[in-house]
Amino acid sequence: MQSSLPSQPEGGPSFLVPGQRNSWNSTTLNEIHLQRQLAEWKRRALVAEGQVMIEQAEREAATVHAVLAGREASILKYQLNANTRKKTDTSKCFTTSARIVTSAEGKEQAIAEASKRDAKKNELEEKKKKKQDTERADFLRRAEQEREQLPFSGSLRSKLKAELQNILFTLGLNIEGNVAALLLRINAHFDTETALKQDPRYIGLFSKPSGKRKQAAEDHSETMQPSPPIHHSPSPIHSQPLIPPRPRPRPRIRHIVQNTMHDSTRTFTDTSPRRFGTSSPQPFGPSSTQHSNEQSPSP
């Protein structure tokens, strides 16, 4: 007797048996579980990496703070040592603002300190007032210059601080700072506003000297050049041959010869040398007549 069961296809059944279905489900669950674990591990790795970066940044910040603290400590140490090296006054000076002083010396010291404070305060007030007066005068001068629209000329590097401040005032810029800062501010403004360099009021700051000035400078330099040497003709006196100088005649020396009678009468004898063949020297004076009479032969 044949069974009435349906015949199965040759390729096998088209559905899984219950055992195979359970094994496939377990494999899928394992893969999903592994993927979840992998995602969790990646998340933890990212969190750990972020914590490491945060700790590294904190460590670097702590290092910077430590360096700054060490530098500040060294500065304070230097200041403290400098204060201790200063010569201190041996007298006990103190500053007090108390209304009652029990010591006479302390009272005198307090009066002296008060006078010093008053003098210092007056000096500061005078300086402040002088500065305010100078600023007011500069402001009025700049306002007058702005009203008259006076042009500027000359190189910027040759300007003084007050002149640079005048230029900045006309440009509407800040006038505070030293000369280098003022020059930098002016050059930066003119580099930004290049059209101002052609303005009739500021063109003199950037234009070269005109031809008239250059010609005047050249004429001045020519006048300052050394003149050529002048050659003088020889003098007729220097051109003649030199004549040897003649010997000067020796002066005649007169000696005083006393008389043999030892009287007050004196005679003068010429002792100067004479040439050969001349007569003997004759005495001069009152006794010359007597000597001549004695020497002359009797008739």
Secondary structure as GFF3:
##gff-version 3
##sequence-region A 1 299
A	DSSP	alpha_helix	18	85	.	.	.	ID=ss1
A	DSSP	alpha_helix	104	148	.	.	.	ID=ss2
A	DSSP	three_ten_helix	156	158	.	.	.	ID=ss3
A	DSSP	alpha_helix	161	171	.	.	.	ID=ss4
A	DSSP	alpha_helix	179	192	.	.	.	ID=ss5
A	DSSP	three_ten_helix	194	198	.	.	.	ID=ss6
A	DSSP	alpha_helix	211	223	.	.	.	ID=ss7
A	DSSP	alpha_helix	236	239	.	.	.	ID=ss8
A	DSSP	beta_strand	254	258	.	.	.	ID=ss9
A	DSSP	beta_strand	266	270	.	.	.	ID=ss10
A	DSSP	beta_strand	283	284	.	.	.	ID=ss11
A	DSSP	alpha_helix	288	295	.	.	.	ID=ss12
###
